[in-house]
Amino acid sequence: MIIDKHHYALCSHCDLVLEITRISIGHKAVCPRCNTTLAKNNAKMKSKSAIYAICSLIMIIVSCWFVFIDIRLFGNFNGISILNIPEILFFDKYSYISALFVLFVLIFPIFNLSIITLLCSKVPLSKYRKRDLLIVYKQLQHWCMPEIFLTGTLVSFVKLMSYGNVGITSTFWAFCLFVFFYIKALVLFSPNVIWDELHRNNFAQDDLKVGKTGISQSLKLCNCCQAILPVHYVRCPRCKQKSNVRGRDKIQWTIALLVTSLLIYIPANMFAIMITVFFGSSSSSTIMDGVIYMWQAGDIPVALVIFTASVVIPILKIISLSWLCYFALAVKQKSKQNCLKMKKLYSAVEFIGKWSMIDIFVVSVVCSLVKNQQLMGVYPDIGVTFFATVVIITMIASQKFDPRLIWDRI
């Protein structure tokens, strides 16, 4: 499939100008300097993305209205649907965690799936409406976490088994299908194809120097639609969003957010995240208490998952982003190998950042399900609010960082 004889791309990670002439079906174009994916050619992208998105939407509708998982506790049967989880958290006076659950697990994924369906189907939309939908899709993409909630639910089964007999229904398998179809739709969908239908991605001169950086040719990249712009453009003509040559002020933002997250991480580990009430007596547990409990119970793999996601990843993310800021600002002599290592580190930080939400979803499921009036109950505690805030702030910090600063002065 020939795309265009003069289809240029400006790498979003290393700022290298490249020309893409041909991509075979099922293949992708990769930056030769930093290995970032520039474009891909999926056969029947629109039809496949729309089908998977519609199937995913059907599955989430089925999942929300019936019992998701149940537990038999002291002879009583308790069952909850997915919509019961934020409702119970709200009535337990943890509206913050309830709102995060609704947004990250339900609203944002449903919005993005609906956008994919509209853009990839034959629904008549103006170019301005398509532009607005693509902007919303990009903004919400980092905050969709249904696959993390599913993993957290599986982890919570281990803890729930210590309270009673846990059962899963067909609705649980429907939610698994929702997550599967959701991931397939996201993998297949290519926003750049829709952007190119609205307008070509190159707003600069045609005689671009391939193999040279954009900043050396007075070019910049639109962070929203990936268009190539002259530096004097304040707003992108294609998406109407503001863009800068380099986000150097974003390093200050990243450092400030990292310091904030580090300060909040201390009470997140000191305060309890869950309170268990058993026959009138209550006991609280922190994140490390949960890890130790799983380890002593013999569930070592689950203990390692919680320890990695809730303790190791937040600390490593703060250290990694701090090192990236230092490398971008202070290291003046940079080699290609060092820049590649930093690029891989940044990609890893972006990927694993939101997986720390596993512990939040484990607490949400356990606290919603284990309710037996005066006999036994599990409730969230203040530590879960601190920890969720740490995860959100570190995710914002990674998005604020401009990876192109890694490759400057090479």
KOLMIGU-238867 format. One record per residue (C-alpha): x, y, z; residue in three letters. Coordinates in steps of 0.1 Angstrom, whole numbers, plus 5000, padded with zeros to 4 digits. Example, Ala and Ser with C-alpha at 12.3 -4.5 7.8 and 13.67 -1.06 7.14 Angstrom:
BEGIN
X, Y, Z, r
5123, 4955, 5078, ALA
5137, 4989, 5071, SER
This chain:
BEGIN
X, Y, Z, r
5000, 5000, 5000, MET
5017, 5033, 4989, ILE
5008, 5061, 5013, ILE
5023, 5091, 4996, ASP
5054, 5099, 4977, LYS
5061, 5129, 5000, HIS
5046, 5118, 5033, HIS
5068, 5132, 5060, TYR
5069, 5124, 5097, ALA
5085, 5142, 5126, LEU
5094, 5117, 5154, CYS
5077, 5127, 5186, SER
5105, 5112, 5207, HIS
5138, 5122, 5190, CYS
5126, 5151, 5166, ASP
5140, 5134, 5135, LEU
5125, 5143, 5101, VAL
5117, 5112, 5081, LEU
5100, 5104, 5048, GLU
5076, 5075, 5046, ILE
5070, 5061, 5012, THR
5056, 5026, 5015, ARG
5042, 5004, 5044, ILE
5031, 4969, 5036, SER
4998, 4957, 5051, ILE
5003, 4945, 5086, GLY
5036, 4964, 5090, HIS
5046, 4997, 5105, LYS
5071, 5024, 5100, ALA
5097, 5028, 5128, VAL
5121, 5057, 5135, CYS
5156, 5044, 5128, PRO
5171, 5065, 5156, ARG
5148, 5058, 5186, CYS
5126, 5029, 5174, ASN
5094, 5049, 5179, THR
5064, 5038, 5158, THR
5056, 5065, 5133, LEU
5028, 5049, 5113, ALA
5012, 5016, 5107, LYS
4991, 5000, 5080, ASN
4963, 4978, 5093, ASN
4941, 4962, 5067, ALA
4905, 4974, 5070, LYS
4914, 4995, 5101, MET
4881, 5013, 5102, LYS
4858, 4983, 5099, SER
4877, 4961, 5123, LYS
4881, 4989, 5149, SER
4844, 4997, 5147, ALA
4834, 4961, 5151, ILE
4856, 4955, 5182, TYR
4844, 4988, 5197, ALA
4808, 4979, 5193, ILE
4813, 4945, 5207, CYS
4831, 4960, 5237, SER
4803, 4984, 5243, LEU
4777, 4956, 5242, ILE
4797, 4936, 5267, MET
4801, 4965, 5292, ILE
4763, 4971, 5291, ILE
4757, 4935, 5300, VAL
4784, 4936, 5327, SER
4769, 4966, 5345, CYS
4734, 4954, 5350, TRP
4739, 4919, 5365, PHE
4757, 4904, 5394, VAL
4795, 4905, 5388, PHE
4809, 4884, 5416, ILE
4794, 4870, 5448, ASP
4805, 4857, 5482, ILE
4788, 4834, 5508, ARG
4797, 4849, 5541, LEU
4785, 4834, 5574, PHE
4756, 4817, 5556, GLY
4745, 4849, 5539, ASN
4748, 4855, 5501, PHE
4762, 4888, 5489, ASN
4765, 4897, 5453, GLY
4775, 4930, 5436, ILE
4774, 4944, 5401, SER
4800, 4967, 5387, ILE
4777, 4997, 5393, LEU
4773, 4987, 5430, ASN
4811, 4992, 5436, ILE
4812, 5030, 5432, PRO
4777, 5032, 5449, GLU
4790, 5014, 5480, ILE
4822, 5035, 5481, LEU
4801, 5066, 5479, PHE
4779, 5057, 5508, PHE
4810, 5047, 5528, ASP
4820, 5084, 5524, LYS
4848, 5078, 5499, TYR
4833, 5097, 5470, SER
4868, 5105, 5457, TYR
4876, 5068, 5451, ILE
4841, 5062, 5438, SER
4846, 5090, 5413, ALA
4879, 5076, 5402, LEU
4864, 5042, 5397, PHE
4835, 5056, 5376, VAL
4858, 5077, 5354, LEU
4887, 5053, 5349, PHE
4868, 5020, 5345, VAL
4835, 5031, 5330, LEU
4831, 5066, 5316, ILE
4864, 5072, 5299, PHE
4866, 5037, 5282, PRO
4830, 5040, 5270, ILE
4837, 5075, 5257, PHE
4867, 5063, 5237, ASN
4849, 5033, 5224, LEU
4821, 5055, 5213, SER
4845, 5078, 5196, ILE
4862, 5050, 5177, ILE
4827, 5037, 5166, THR
4817, 5072, 5153, LEU
4850, 5079, 5135, LEU
4853, 5044, 5119, CYS
4816, 5040, 5109, SER
4797, 5057, 5081, LYS
4781, 5082, 5104, VAL
4781, 5116, 5087, PRO
4803, 5139, 5107, LEU
4818, 5173, 5098, SER
4855, 5177, 5099, LYS
4852, 5200, 5130, TYR
4833, 5173, 5148, ARG
4859, 5147, 5139, LYS
4886, 5170, 5151, ARG
4869, 5175, 5185, ASP
4864, 5137, 5189, LEU
4900, 5130, 5181, LEU
4911, 5156, 5207, ILE
4889, 5141, 5234, VAL
4902, 5106, 5225, TYR
4938, 5116, 5230, LYS
4931, 5133, 5263, GLN
4912, 5103, 5277, LEU
4935, 5076, 5263, GLN
4960, 5076, 5293, HIS
4932, 5075, 5319, TRP
4913, 5043, 5307, CYS
4919, 5014, 5331, MET
4895, 4986, 5326, PRO
4923, 4960, 5322, GLU
4938, 4972, 5354, ILE
4905, 4968, 5372, PHE
4901, 4933, 5359, LEU
4936, 4924, 5371, THR
4928, 4939, 5405, GLY
4896, 4918, 5407, THR
4916, 4887, 5401, LEU
4940, 4896, 5428, VAL
4912, 4904, 5452, SER
4899, 4868, 5448, PHE
4928, 4856, 5469, VAL
4919, 4879, 5498, LYS
4882, 4872, 5494, LEU
4887, 4835, 5497, MET
4899, 4840, 5533, SER
4865, 4855, 5542, TYR
4841, 4831, 5524, GLY
4833, 4812, 5493, ASN
4837, 4834, 5462, VAL
4817, 4828, 5430, GLY
4819, 4843, 5396, ILE
4790, 4847, 5372, THR
4786, 4849, 5335, SER
4787, 4886, 5339, THR
4823, 4884, 5350, PHE
4832, 4866, 5317, TRP
4812, 4893, 5298, ALA
4835, 4919, 5315, PHE
4865, 4899, 5304, CYS
4853, 4900, 5268, LEU
4847, 4938, 5272, PHE
4884, 4942, 5282, VAL
4895, 4919, 5253, PHE
4875, 4938, 5227, PHE
4885, 4971, 5242, TYR
4922, 4963, 5239, ILE
4918, 4950, 5203, LYS
4899, 4982, 5193, ALA
4927, 5004, 5207, LEU
4955, 4984, 5191, VAL
4938, 4985, 5157, LEU
4926, 5021, 5157, PHE
4950, 5047, 5142, SER
4941, 5083, 5149, PRO
4967, 5095, 5124, ASN
4946, 5080, 5096, VAL
4916, 5101, 5106, ILE
4938, 5132, 5110, TRP
4953, 5128, 5075, ASP
4918, 5126, 5061, GLU
4910, 5160, 5076, LEU
4942, 5176, 5063, HIS
4978, 5166, 5053, ARG
5002, 5165, 5083, ASN
5028, 5188, 5068, ASN
5023, 5226, 5071, PHE
5059, 5234, 5065, ALA
5078, 5237, 5032, GLN
5080, 5207, 5009, ASP
5118, 5205, 5008, ASP
5123, 5191, 5042, LEU
5157, 5177, 5050, LYS
5152, 5140, 5058, VAL
5176, 5127, 5085, GLY
5179, 5161, 5102, LYS
5161, 5172, 5134, THR
5130, 5194, 5132, GLY
5144, 5220, 5156, ILE
5174, 5225, 5132, SER
5150, 5233, 5104, GLN
5128, 5256, 5125, SER
5101, 5230, 5127, LEU
5080, 5217, 5156, LYS
5056, 5189, 5162, LEU
5020, 5194, 5172, CYS
5016, 5173, 5204, ASN
4979, 5167, 5197, CYS
4976, 5156, 5160, CYS
5013, 5150, 5152, GLN
5014, 5176, 5124, ALA
5046, 5192, 5113, ILE
5045, 5230, 5119, LEU
5069, 5259, 5114, PRO
5081, 5273, 5147, VAL
5062, 5306, 5143, HIS
5028, 5289, 5143, TYR
5012, 5295, 5176, VAL
4983, 5271, 5170, ARG
4981, 5241, 5148, CYS
4959, 5247, 5117, PRO
4946, 5212, 5118, ARG
4936, 5207, 5155, CYS
4937, 5243, 5167, LYS
4958, 5234, 5197, GLN
4988, 5253, 5210, LYS
5023, 5238, 5207, SER
5059, 5247, 5216, ASN
5092, 5238, 5200, VAL
5103, 5223, 5234, ARG
5085, 5220, 5266, GLY
5114, 5231, 5288, ARG
5090, 5245, 5314, ASP
5075, 5211, 5316, LYS
5107, 5198, 5333, ILE
5100, 5222, 5362, GLN
5064, 5210, 5362, TRP
5076, 5174, 5363, THR
5100, 5180, 5392, ILE
5074, 5199, 5412, ALA
5049, 5170, 5407, LEU
5075, 5144, 5416, LEU
5083, 5163, 5449, VAL
5045, 5165, 5456, THR
5040, 5128, 5449, SER
5069, 5119, 5471, LEU
5055, 5139, 5500, LEU
5021, 5123, 5496, ILE
5036, 5088, 5493, TYR
5048, 5089, 5529, ILE
5013, 5091, 5545, PRO
5000, 5067, 5518, ALA
5022, 5040, 5533, ASN
5019, 5051, 5569, MET
4981, 5053, 5571, PHE
4958, 5022, 5567, ALA
4941, 5016, 5534, ILE
4915, 4992, 5547, MET
4897, 4986, 5580, ILE
4883, 4951, 5588, THR
4854, 4949, 5614, VAL
4849, 4914, 5628, PHE
4823, 4909, 5655, PHE
4826, 4945, 5667, GLY
4864, 4946, 5669, SER
4882, 4965, 5641, SER
4917, 4961, 5627, SER
4935, 4983, 5601, SER
4960, 4973, 5575, SER
4985, 4993, 5554, THR
4998, 4984, 5520, ILE
5027, 4965, 5535, MET
5004, 4947, 5559, ASP
4985, 4934, 5529, GLY
5017, 4922, 5512, VAL
5029, 4904, 5544, ILE
4994, 4888, 5549, TYR
4995, 4874, 5513, MET
5031, 4862, 5518, TRP
5023, 4844, 5551, GLN
4992, 4829, 5536, ALA
5013, 4812, 5510, GLY
5001, 4834, 5481, ASP
5036, 4845, 5472, ILE
5028, 4854, 5435, PRO
4999, 4877, 5446, VAL
5021, 4892, 5473, ALA
5048, 4900, 5447, LEU
5022, 4915, 5424, VAL
5009, 4938, 5451, ILE
5044, 4947, 5463, PHE
5056, 4955, 5428, THR
5026, 4975, 5418, ALA
5020, 4994, 5450, SER
5055, 4998, 5465, VAL
5082, 4992, 5438, VAL
5066, 5009, 5408, ILE
5057, 5043, 5425, PRO
5093, 5046, 5439, ILE
5109, 5035, 5406, LEU
5087, 5059, 5387, LYS
5097, 5088, 5408, ILE
5134, 5079, 5406, ILE
5132, 5073, 5369, SER
5115, 5106, 5361, LEU
5140, 5124, 5383, SER
5169, 5108, 5364, TRP
5153, 5117, 5331, LEU
5150, 5153, 5341, CYS
5186, 5153, 5352, TYR
5197, 5137, 5319, PHE
5178, 5162, 5298, ALA
5190, 5193, 5317, LEU
5225, 5186, 5331, ALA
5241, 5160, 5307, VAL
5256, 5180, 5279, LYS
5276, 5153, 5260, GLN
5251, 5126, 5250, LYS
5257, 5095, 5230, SER
5230, 5077, 5209, LYS
5233, 5046, 5232, GLN
5226, 5066, 5263, ASN
5197, 5084, 5247, CYS
5182, 5051, 5236, LEU
5184, 5038, 5272, LYS
5167, 5069, 5284, MET
5140, 5066, 5258, LYS
5133, 5030, 5268, LYS
5132, 5041, 5304, LEU
5106, 5068, 5296, TYR
5085, 5043, 5276, SER
5086, 5019, 5305, ALA
5076, 5046, 5330, VAL
5046, 5056, 5307, GLU
5035, 5020, 5304, PHE
5036, 5008, 5340, ILE
5026, 5041, 5357, GLY
4989, 5034, 5359, LYS
4993, 4998, 5370, TRP
4998, 5010, 5406, SER
4960, 5015, 5406, MET
4957, 4977, 5411, ILE
4957, 4981, 5449, ASP
4930, 5008, 5447, ILE
4908, 4984, 5427, PHE
4915, 4955, 5451, VAL
4904, 4976, 5480, VAL
4873, 4988, 5461, SER
4862, 4952, 5453, VAL
4869, 4938, 5487, VAL
4852, 4967, 5506, CYS
4821, 4965, 5483, SER
4816, 4927, 5486, LEU
4824, 4919, 5523, VAL
4794, 4934, 5540, LYS
4775, 4913, 5566, ASN
4757, 4938, 5587, GLN
4771, 4936, 5623, GLN
4791, 4904, 5619, LEU
4818, 4915, 5595, MET
4826, 4943, 5572, GLY
4856, 4958, 5553, VAL
4859, 4995, 5547, TYR
4884, 5018, 5530, PRO
4906, 5041, 5550, ASP
4924, 5074, 5545, ILE
4955, 5057, 5531, GLY
4937, 5046, 5499, VAL
4930, 5083, 5491, THR
4966, 5093, 5495, PHE
4978, 5064, 5474, PHE
4954, 5071, 5446, ALA
4966, 5107, 5446, THR
5002, 5096, 5443, VAL
4994, 5074, 5413, VAL
4975, 5102, 5395, ILE
5002, 5128, 5402, ILE
5030, 5106, 5389, THR
5010, 5099, 5358, MET
5006, 5136, 5352, ILE
5043, 5140, 5358, ALA
5052, 5115, 5331, SER
5029, 5132, 5306, GLN
5044, 5166, 5314, LYS
5079, 5155, 5305, PHE
5090, 5162, 5270, ASP
5110, 5131, 5257, PRO
5126, 5152, 5228, ARG
5148, 5169, 5254, LEU
5166, 5136, 5258, ILE
5179, 5138, 5222, TRP
5189, 5174, 5221, ASP
5226, 5182, 5220, ARG
5235, 5147, 5208, ILE
